[in-house]
Amino acid sequence: MANGNNRILTADQEMELRRPIEDHIGKIQKKIDSLRADGTDKVISLQNQIDGAKRDRALTREERDTRIARAKTELEKVKATEEKNKGEVSKLITDAESYLKLHYDQQYYQPVKASCAMEKAEAKENYQKKLSQLAKEHQGILAKLSDTREIKEEKYVYKNRQFDAKMVYEKELQRIKDRNHAAYTYKYHLIDLLRMSRFTLLETRAQKWENYKYTFNRRAFLLQNGLYIAIILIFIALCIITPMVKNAPLLTYNNVLNILQQASPRMFLALGVAGLILLTGTDLSIGRMIGMGMTTATIIMHQGINTGGVFGHIFDFTTMPIGLRVILALVVCIVLCTFFTTIAGFFTAKFKMHPFISTMANMLVIFGLVTYATKGVSFGAIEPMIPNMIIPKINGFPTIILWAAAAIAIVWFIWNKTTFGKNLYAVGGNPEAAAVSGISVFAVTVGAFVLAGILYGFGSWLECARMVGSGSAAYGQG
């Protein structure tokens, strides 16, 4: 091959390796495109027309309905053509993917990868030679100099030359890295065209891992994750030191479960405020929401008649079935928390009030209202059988952890797999651009606060069950 080494490929030689694959897949792609022209392509175009008509506020209702009806009629015909060609398109895609699987790695990617490895080794060798040459020249120049100022200037020049050599080396490494990455991702480019951006789960994961390796920067990684790394190192240090000092291990199964059990209700709070952080906001009223929810849940699920009152009224829910009281407590917690978060969301969305202000107002109002209503007293314990109903321990395992895991899964689904979640990211990234795109910034903002209120209600209800009551306005302080 080139450069006296039969494993390093030139750009032309790399293209020669790739050309047979491009030609074979290209012929199949042309057949697929011709089959899609009167089917899938027109389906997508008509669906876009329908969506555009629905969003076009310049049209009258009659014009909108007429356009949509006409597009839907044509869409039915086009879908029939798409369905007719579906089997042949699938067969062509399967043939193309089988060819890629047999030939791409062996005939193209692996030779390019080996070439990149050799180029990397050669670049490192050249860099070391350049440093040795610069050091030798530097020592020779220093031997001829006697003036202190000239020696100092030569050392400065030498450092600059070393820096220049390092920049050239790093630029060469980046070029090699780009070449290897381009060779790897070209396969997925071909699959993207064949399947119209529909990748399998494994293919998606492979691309994400490759992109992570390609964009990984050690310095940026340490800057972004330095706090987490420090926490992990401190935790490891404590796990080592604790047995020496206390004669008892820290990292045990029971300790881990206890930490997770205590953190599980807080996961609901974290998920709620995380949605507001996506909108570049926050929520200062979380602690007071928990105090209000804990107090409410304790009053409803209290063991016997309540000893304290709300605005002087003593509540007695003992005549209700326990299961109904548990459900009622959850519903009331959610309703109260959602009511107050909706108020904050309304002022934030309607009057452009910063969440710092609106949620601080919520915090003060809730604390003042609950403290005044209950005179700041604690309402004691709830029915002892309720925690075993909601969060029983199965063979020592606290099922409250499963509630937190379920919350994480549901919120992840909402954020990543629903229109509301995608709109949430869009509004948080650029509200003006989102509004121009047809997204209701007001609805998304209020929706984020409503979702936070629901999660706060669940979290306070679970915290009440975990603590077996003891609700008061002061709970949640800090």
Secondary structure as UniProt FT lines:
FT   TURN            3..4
FT   TURN            6..7
FT   HELIX           11..37
FT   TURN            38..39
FT   HELIX           40..55
FT   TURN            57..58
FT   HELIX           61..103
FT   HELIX           104..109
FT   HELIX           110..144
FT   HELIX           148..195
FT   HELIX           201..215
FT   HELIX           218..246
FT   HELIX           253..278
FT   TURN            279..280
FT   HELIX           286..300
FT   TURN            311..312
FT   TURN            318..319
FT   HELIX           322..350
FT   HELIX           355..374
FT   TURN            375..376
FT   STRAND          381..382
FT   TURN            384..385
FT   HELIX           386..390
FT   STRAND          393..394
FT   TURN            395..396
FT   STRAND          397..398
FT   HELIX           400..417
FT   HELIX           419..429
FT   HELIX           431..436
FT   TURN            437..438
FT   HELIX           441..467
FT   TURN            473..476
//
